[in-house]
């Protein structure tokens, strides 16, 4: 049975929750608006709000620090209280410094991250959509075994993969190139799984048969009829790939040695290593502002496409 | 239908190509490499020679590797239950009522998951760092001395805190979704029978959460076994031992010591260990 399901069709996580009683179908309609359940509450309102607020502050603590830190210069970071603003503010100087420091390499990193994330998410989504289509709509030998085998590899730890991958890439000359980061990231077993489930539910087999009777070719059916029906699935998988690629750290760390090819995550950590090393020029103010900037695209994606994002993430639980 | 079989293969070809080239091949290569050992033959530099399972025998006796595994075991029995317990509690609280505050909580709790691990760990690193930490600024303002969160004694807890911060909300959202899927008629029926809210939580909600919880537990254990970025990012800021997690040790064995064959053996062992631990769980959940 399926461990995960795309939540846009059904509720997320319900793959693991027993279905309601069969009587559901004929049961009288539930009350129209969800209401608070009265009765003896296990956690009275006040206590509940205290707990929730405490956790809210905990979640927001790093964000608070970073928002304060990005308005300070390096001296103020060490000499003033970390969770409150200092005067004079240095936000604009930090911004100017961030984009010009070391010949504006930060801007380059930002661009690199965009290139990596966009190409990986587009490529991987297309590959997974095609593969998922094959598993959903066709029969071929060893289909079940192959599908389970591919899914099983989700458990292989990334380190087990990346180190030998580095040696292989080294032999074929892809180390220290953008392709060395992009090509291995196209492999996304979980994306394939999600796509298969989306194809199962979004593209009825009857429609496919009807198109065949009309004389449409197999490729035509996929591109012209199938893909347009898959909007939710495509956006979900593309978004998950984008976030995974944007956040990727380990693969670039191993594959890249030339700093002009770094993505943001790696670049900022190199600045941190240099700042913390003896004799290194501390640029913690740039790192703080840079961290904020590196999170912005994700925040925007989160706000604009939150529905897909939360859906896709709760559908699966492995980390990219 | 034969013709369709060929079409299926065409659709599958791009995925299979990258899968074989960048997934299967490296795994096989790691296994192959792990069978070699470096040995000095006569005069001259060390050479890679076939060593059978020598690397594996070395690995199971390697104190550094075992120390990493021990730390991960501690994570599994301390951090994972705390995180999941917190997630269950928060999901139950959020399930109790509606409103704007609840919606804000849900969104904000979930947000740390969206922050790149390398960036989240970096920010926490500054919150821990002796010279920058606002906690220590408060403590010294109160004349209570300072705490070095990145000292050898505390660093594992500091990493555990970063992981908890990142993942609690994610787990909470999944549990919350599962709670939302429980048919409300069950609550109505229980209330008719005179059940209190506590009874409902204890005998309906928690039991129905168990399958989701088990799945989250096993995914958390897999995540724990792969812990790397947090430890790696904190290294320049404090005293993070090379052997604090198996993955960091494995990385250093390869990247710093250039001992790829031994690193390969460690990687294979780690993957096997994860399979052994999580396989039975997943099969049981899968068969339900």
Interface residues (C-beta under 8 A of the other chain):
Chain A: X1 X3 X7 X11 X12 X13 X14 X16 X17 X18 X20 X21 X23 X24 X27 X30 X34 X36 X37 X39 X40 X41 X42 X43 X48 X49 X51 X52 X55 X56 X58 X59 X60 X61 X62 X65 X66 X69 X77 X78 X81 X82 X83 X126 X127 X128 X130 X131 X133 X134 X135 X137 X138 X139 X140 X150 X153 X155 X156 X157 X158 X159 X160 X161 X162 X163 X164 X165 X166 X167 X168 X183 X184 X186 X187 X189 X192 X218 X222 X243 X246 X247 X249 X250 X253 X254 X264 X265 X266 X268 X269 X272 X273 X276 X277 X284 X287 X288 X291 X294 X295 X298 X299 X302 X306 X309 X310 X313 X314 X317 X318 X319
Chain B: X1 X4 X5 X7 X8 X9 X11 X12 X14 X15 X16 X18 X19 X21 X22 X23 X25 X26 X27 X29 X30 X33 X86 X89 X90 X92 X93 X94 X96 X97 X98 X101 X102 X104 X105 X107 X108 X109 X110 X111 X112 X113 X114 X115 X116 X117 X118 X119 X120 X122 X123 X124 X125 X126 X127 X131 X132 X133 X134 X137 X165 X168 X169 X170 X173 X174 X175 X177 X178 X180 X181 X182 X183 X184 X185 X186 X187 X191 X196 X197 X198 X200 X201 X208 X211 X212 X215 X216 X219 X222 X223 X225 X226 X228 X229 X232 X233 X236 X237 X247 X250 X251 X254 X255 X260 X263 X264 X267 X268 X270 X271 X274 X275 X278 X282 X285 X286 X287 X288
